[in-house]
Amino acid sequence: MRISLNGLYRVPSLLLANATLALIAAPAIAQTIEIAGVTIQPTTQGLEVILQTDSTAIPQTFTGSFGTTWFVDIVNSQLRLPTGQSFEQREPAPGIASVNAVQQSPNSVRITIVGTTELPTVAVSDRNGQVVLAAATDSPTATQPSPQPPPAIEPGQEEIEVLITTPQSGERYLVPNATTGTRTDTPIIDTPQAIQVVPQRVIQDQQVVRLEEALRNVSGVSFGGTSGSRGYDFSLRGFENAPIVQNGFRLYGEQPLAEVGTLQRIEVLKGPASILYGDIQPGGIINLVGKRPLREPFYEAELQIGNRNFVRPRLDFSGPLTEEGNVLYRINAIYSQGESFRDYDQKIRRFAIAPIITWNISDRTDFSVSLDYLNEKRPVDPGLFAIGNRPVNVPRDRIANEPDDITQNDYLSTGYDFEHRFSDNWKIRNAFRYQYYQYDYNFTSAPFLIDEETGDVSRIFAQQSSEDRSFTLQTNAVGEFNTGPVGHTLLFGVDLNRYEEDYLAFLDFSNPTTINIFDPIYGQNRRPNRDDLEPLGSSYSRRVNRIGVYLQDQLSFFDERLIFLAGLRYDNIDRETRPLAGDRDNQSDDAFTPRLGLVYKPVENVSLYASYSRSFTPNLGTTATGSSLEPEKGEGYEVGVKTELFDRRLIATLAYFDITKQNVAVADPDFPNLGFVIPTGRQRSRGVELDVTGEIVPGWNVIGFYTYNDAKVTRDTNPDFEGSRLANIPKHSAGLWTTYEIQQGDLQGLGFGVGFNFVGDRQGGLPNSFKLDSYFLTNAAIYYRRNNWQLALNFKNIFDVNYIESASTLRNANINPGEPFTVLGSITVQF
């Protein structure tokens, strides 16, 4: 097989992680390539690294560089060295500091060549089934580097075509593998459920500073606001309260307002997923994947400045802590402050820090310790309300509470991750997280009654505080083996969780205030003293114990052209609630949740899939007899097609889904208006999703989606509810973001970006009582990368569209205006 000869390009050390994309023609049927040996041979220009493989197939590789380090990732490959899953040789040739080979992931090998004083020039080629890396350096004593001719190509050696591109921080738009769907490092194309990944590169190109901005790139996601500035509320495929997990660990209760600057990527798994994550809503989960330590020194500093006095400095440092390179670290620190576009006196101030240390104890054992801390002070924003069948018609900066209402939120997560590989096929993983979240309202002026005729808003001073503590231990074992022609990836695990919540509330009924939303006069009454009030009887302490046991097997047939996924989980949840006034409530729930999936690949870059899965969520409330309710149960069917295009640089997923949630708590018709409920309600969500992300040609990246979602109430004891659309869920939504960076010439490094977001009309309230209009937002960016720095300028909501971003099942709160025209500029330096 002859690969086109295209010469060798010099790769300068521009950005710290400038990368070249090397594409090797993929075989018709993918097979795992075993690298059985690594040999280094000196040459007159430097050296050759020869990888001895068991196959004549040409692998797919991606190369990159940062500083004086050049690397190549060989996908769908595994190290099978006599010494284990790593190789290192120091100072193998003049100008070369070291050569390393490591098993980067279960299906990817990374080869690293580090120059002594400069970046080596490397040619990647194939020689009779062996991958050859020919490295050359300039003289280490030369004062001015001179261009190097390409290393000689020997007879019978085929040079691989190398195309130049420069993704920031070595990150591309396409992330081919994800762990969220199976808890194993599985190619997205082999997973029988829709998964969309928002990589770090997209977050950087769009200058994302809030999680909801990043998730505008994903189909089926609806942002429901921040629960009065306490925590996120997202809906997935129509179902609210989608859980947010951080590196696979969930904090129960309120969802903290996460800092995106510490993230490597965001993985969104759609559809019921209790098989791996226990009690959750059936729409899916959002997994925030943090940045991991790097093997080579990395230092990055960034400063963002925007309108409304926004300032956001950021630091990202990483590298080895020991000469041997077996202890690595990474630390991210971010501070931001800016004014809200709403009429508040208080600025939004946030500080986040996320250190992590990884100790590679041996070539088979790794241990990491991590910490994430976030502190923020921000205005309390309960949103607006509806008058008639529309949100109240006032300027978007108008507020219904007081301008100096403020909350302080603190989030801490710390723990460890341990992995030991008994062999190349069997490993055990154990991880622990302690998570703490606290919010504290300092007597905010809470609207509670709206006169829709006059616009008068009645308010009382309310103080709320909550402390959530979560202790989670996860242990699982992964094994790969064959039974005859059938390949298995077996996963068995146990999850343990202890959750504690202490909630305290005060209300001052003796000091009500009234403002008119059309002509408000603020500051009429003084805030009460907490010591003068008694806590509400509805304040409570809650303790929850969870245990989940699961088993999953991924079976592959016919050289992985047919993959069958089967799994089963058992969960038991014991909950005790102690109200400040009233009787203690104890509730115990358990459930079995299965998942079945099938993937068929008629050709290597196309997969047809189908899946069936279930979920469950404990119900709150009691029946008229005082008994607890059965858990809500979700059931989902999904069929779709996934394909990798443009030499597997872009992935597209088209999915049809049908999800039903049963046992929804609804009012007991035999005891109207007394607060008793029965679990007979039902909701259904059906629709089609299309997600696309990746690189079309070198330098041209794209991420986009389209969603059709018909989500509504199908059964309720109140006929007014039946047929109502689920709140804040559009039937139609779409988004597109694309960038192009000039690859050569005098303007090399200059890039442009443009995109839009469309959200169709939505209904608010349950039963539906008001309507939210559709909206169309336009965004753009321009940036320039040179050597080790970058300048960028982003424009968001260019046409200053006035729109409502989110609403809920309530009429008198949580209707949130969207952000107006915003400009963000940044300078990033890597050193």
Secondary structure, 3 states (H helix, E strand, C coil): CCCCCCCCCCCCCCCCCCCEEECCCCCCCCCCEEEEEEEEEECCCEEEEEEEECCCCCCCEEEEEECCEEEEEEECEEECECCECEEEEEEEECCEEEEEEEEEECCEEEEEEEECCCCCEEEEEEECCEEEEEEECCCCCCCCCCCCCCCCCCCCEEECCEEECCCHHHCCCCCCEECCCCCCCEEHHHCCCCEEEEEHHHHHHCCCCCHHHHHHHCCCEEECCCCCCCCCCEEECCECCCCEEECCEECCCCCCCCCHHHEEEEEEEECCCHHHHCCCCCCEEEEEEECCCCCCCEEEEEEEEECCCEEEEEEEEEEECCCCCCEEEEEEEEEEEEECCCCCCCEEEEEEEEEEEEEEEECCEEEEEEEEEEEEEEECCCCECEECCEECCCCCCCCCCCCCCEEEEEEEEEEEEEEEECCCCEEEEEEEEEEEEEEEECCEEEEEEECCCCCEEEEEEEEEEEEEEEEEEEEEEEEEEEECCEEEEEEEEEEEEEEEEEEEEEEEEEEEEEEECCCCCCCCCCCCCHHHCCCCCCCEEEEEEEEEEEEEEEEEECCCCEEEEEEEEEEEEEEEEEECCCCCEEEEEEEEEEEEEEEEEEECCEEEEEEEEEEEECCCCECCCCCECCCEEEEEEEEEEEEEECCCCEEEEEEEEEEEEEEEEEECCCCCCCCCEEEEEEEEEEEEEEEEEEEEECCEEEEEEEEEEEEEEEECCCCCCCCCECCCCCCEEEEEEEEEECCCCCCCCEEEEEEEEEECCEEECCCCCEEECCEEEEEEEEEEEECCEEEEEEEECCCCCCCEEECCCCCCCCEEECCCCEEEEEEEEEC
